Amino acid sequence: MKSFKTLVCTLSITAALGLSATAFNASAALPVGAKAPNFELQGALAGKPLTFSLQKALQKGPVVLYFFPAAFSAGCTIEAHDFAEATDNFTKMHATVIGVTAGNTDQVSDFSKLECRDKFAVAADPGAKVAAQYQTTMQMKGKTLSDRTSYVIAPDGDILLSYTDRNPDTHIEKALAAVKQYDAAHPQTN
C-alpha cells in the first residue's frame, strides 16, 4: 500500500509540474570503473571563452565533470551556486570542476559569470554529443539534453563516481566525498 501511495504522489507531482511520463527519457550513466571518454568542448570561465580538454585537465589531477540540463534553469542555477561555493575545496585537492550542458548552449558565457560566479568553467555540448558518450541524456520537449549527472574522474581516466539525480542538492556532497577519498589515497604536494 505504501508503494502505491508513493507512486500516486510521484505521478501527482509530475502532473503538477506539467510533465508527462515520457517528458524525461533518461539513459543509464557510465558506471564507476569505466574509462571516461576523452572530449574537447568550447566554453567559458568568468565569461571568457576557452577550450576545455579532459585529457589536459586530468594531467593536473582528478576532474569533477557534471552534466546539467540547461543554463539558467532553477535546478541548474542551484547546482552551479553549490559547485561555485565548493570549488576552492576541490582546488585544494588538485581537482578541476567543469560543468557541461546541452541546453541553452549560447548562454554558457553569461552562466559562467553569473551563476558559476567566475569559479569554474562551463562548456557547451551542442546536440548532447559528449553527454551521449557518457550515457547521460534525456529527452525533454522533443530535445535531447544532458541529464543531471556528476562524475569524478581519476587522472588515469577511471570513473570514481557516477551519480545521476535530478535533484541538485546531493551532487556536491557526493563529488566532494569521492575527491576526498581519492586525495587521501593519492596525496600530492602543493
C-alpha positions as CSV (number, residue, x, y, z in Angstrom):
1,M,0.0,0.0,0.0
2,K,2.9,2.4,0.8
3,S,4.5,2.0,-2.6
4,F,1.1,2.7,-4.2
5,K,0.8,5.9,-2.3
6,T,4.4,6.8,-3.3
7,L,3.5,6.1,-6.9
8,V,0.4,8.3,-6.7
9,C,2.4,11.1,-5.0
10,T,5.1,10.9,-7.7
11,L,2.5,11.0,-10.5
12,S,0.7,13.9,-8.9
13,I,4.0,15.9,-8.6
14,T,4.8,15.0,-12.2
15,A,1.4,16.2,-13.3
16,A,1.6,19.3,-11.2
17,L,4.9,20.2,-12.9
18,G,3.3,19.7,-16.3
19,L,5.4,16.8,-17.3
20,S,4.2,13.7,-19.0
21,A,5.5,10.3,-18.2
22,T,7.5,10.5,-21.4
23,A,8.9,14.0,-20.9
24,F,12.0,12.5,-19.4
25,N,13.6,9.6,-21.1
26,A,17.0,9.1,-19.5
27,S,19.6,6.6,-20.2
28,A,21.9,4.9,-17.6
29,A,25.1,6.8,-17.0
30,L,28.6,5.2,-17.3
31,P,29.4,3.2,-14.2
32,V,32.1,3.5,-11.7
33,G,35.3,1.8,-13.0
34,A,34.6,2.6,-16.7
35,K,37.0,4.7,-18.7
36,A,35.9,8.2,-19.2
37,P,35.6,9.2,-22.9
38,N,38.0,12.0,-23.8
39,F,36.5,15.2,-25.1
40,E,37.2,18.8,-26.0
41,L,34.5,21.4,-25.9
42,Q,34.2,25.2,-26.2
43,G,33.0,27.0,-23.1
44,A,33.8,29.9,-20.8
45,L,35.3,30.7,-17.5
46,A,34.4,34.0,-15.9
47,G,32.8,34.9,-19.1
48,K,35.9,34.4,-21.2
49,P,36.0,31.9,-24.0
50,L,38.1,28.7,-23.5
51,T,38.6,25.3,-24.9
52,F,38.2,22.6,-22.3
53,S,40.2,19.4,-22.8
54,L,39.5,16.5,-20.4
55,Q,42.9,15.0,-21.3
56,K,44.7,18.2,-20.3
57,A,42.7,18.7,-17.2
58,L,43.4,15.2,-16.0
59,Q,47.2,15.9,-16.1
60,K,46.6,18.3,-13.1
61,G,44.5,15.8,-11.0
62,P,41.0,14.5,-10.8
63,V,38.2,16.1,-12.7
64,V,34.7,16.7,-11.4
65,L,32.6,16.6,-14.5
66,Y,29.0,17.5,-14.0
67,F,26.3,17.5,-16.7
68,F,23.3,19.7,-16.3
69,P,20.2,20.2,-18.5
70,A,20.1,23.9,-19.2
71,A,21.8,27.1,-18.1
72,F,19.7,29.5,-16.0
73,S,17.0,26.9,-15.2
74,A,16.1,26.7,-11.5
75,G,17.8,23.4,-10.5
76,C,20.9,24.1,-12.7
77,T,21.3,27.5,-11.1
78,I,21.2,26.0,-7.6
79,E,23.7,23.4,-8.6
80,A,26.0,26.0,-10.1
81,H,25.9,28.0,-6.9
82,D,26.7,24.9,-4.9
83,F,29.7,24.0,-7.1
84,A,30.9,27.6,-7.0
85,E,30.9,27.5,-3.2
86,A,32.8,24.2,-3.2
87,T,35.3,25.0,-5.9
88,D,38.0,26.1,-3.5
89,N,37.7,22.8,-1.6
90,F,38.1,20.9,-4.9
91,T,41.1,23.1,-5.9
92,K,42.9,22.3,-2.6
93,M,42.7,18.7,-3.6
94,H,44.0,19.4,-7.1
95,A,40.6,18.7,-8.7
96,T,39.2,20.6,-11.6
97,V,35.5,21.3,-11.9
98,I,33.7,21.6,-15.3
99,G,30.0,21.9,-15.9
100,V,28.7,20.7,-19.3
101,T,25.3,21.4,-20.8
102,A,23.4,20.7,-24.0
103,G,20.7,23.2,-23.2
104,N,21.0,27.0,-23.7
105,T,24.5,26.5,-25.1
106,D,24.5,30.1,-26.3
107,Q,24.3,31.2,-22.7
108,V,27.3,29.4,-21.2
109,S,29.5,32.6,-21.1
110,D,26.9,34.5,-19.1
111,F,26.2,31.5,-16.9
112,S,29.9,31.1,-16.1
113,K,30.0,34.7,-14.8
114,L,26.6,35.0,-13.1
115,E,25.7,31.6,-11.7
116,C,29.1,29.9,-11.6
117,R,30.5,33.1,-10.0
118,D,33.7,33.0,-12.1
119,K,34.8,29.9,-10.1
120,F,34.8,27.2,-12.7
121,A,34.4,26.6,-16.4
122,V,31.2,25.7,-18.2
123,A,31.2,24.1,-21.6
124,A,28.6,23.9,-24.3
125,D,27.7,20.4,-25.7
126,P,25.5,21.2,-28.8
127,G,23.4,18.2,-29.7
128,A,24.4,16.5,-26.4
129,K,27.2,14.5,-28.2
130,V,29.5,14.3,-25.2
131,A,26.6,13.6,-22.9
132,A,25.7,10.7,-25.2
133,Q,29.3,9.3,-24.8
134,Y,28.8,9.5,-21.1
135,Q,25.3,7.9,-21.4
136,T,23.6,10.7,-19.6
137,T,21.0,12.1,-21.9
138,M,17.3,12.7,-21.6
139,Q,14.5,13.9,-23.9
140,M,12.6,16.9,-22.9
141,K,10.0,18.7,-25.1
142,G,11.5,16.9,-28.2
143,K,15.1,18.0,-27.4
144,T,18.0,15.8,-26.3
145,L,19.5,17.4,-23.2
146,S,22.2,16.3,-20.8
147,D,20.8,14.7,-17.7
148,R,21.9,15.9,-14.2
149,T,24.8,13.6,-13.7
150,S,28.1,14.1,-11.8
151,Y,31.3,12.2,-12.4
152,V,34.6,12.2,-10.6
153,I,37.3,11.0,-12.9
154,A,40.8,9.9,-11.7
155,P,43.9,11.2,-13.6
156,D,44.2,7.7,-15.3
157,G,40.7,8.2,-16.8
158,D,38.8,5.8,-14.5
159,I,35.4,6.9,-13.3
160,L,35.4,7.1,-9.5
161,L,31.9,8.5,-9.1
162,S,28.9,8.2,-11.3
163,Y,25.8,9.8,-9.8
164,T,22.6,10.8,-11.5
165,D,19.8,12.6,-9.7
166,R,17.5,15.3,-11.0
167,N,17.6,16.9,-7.5
168,P,20.7,19.1,-7.5
169,D,21.2,19.1,-3.7
170,T,23.3,16.0,-3.2
171,H,25.7,16.2,-6.2
172,I,28.3,18.4,-4.4
173,E,28.3,16.2,-1.3
174,K,28.9,13.0,-3.3
175,A,31.5,14.6,-5.6
176,L,33.4,16.1,-2.6
177,A,33.4,12.7,-0.8
178,A,34.8,11.0,-3.9
179,V,37.6,13.5,-4.4
180,K,38.5,13.4,-0.7
181,Q,38.7,9.7,-0.9
182,Y,40.9,9.9,-3.9
183,D,43.1,12.6,-2.4
184,A,43.6,10.6,0.8
185,A,44.8,7.6,-1.2
186,H,47.0,9.7,-3.6
187,P,48.4,12.6,-1.5
188,Q,50.1,15.3,-3.6
189,T,52.5,18.0,-2.5
190,N,51.5,21.6,-3.3
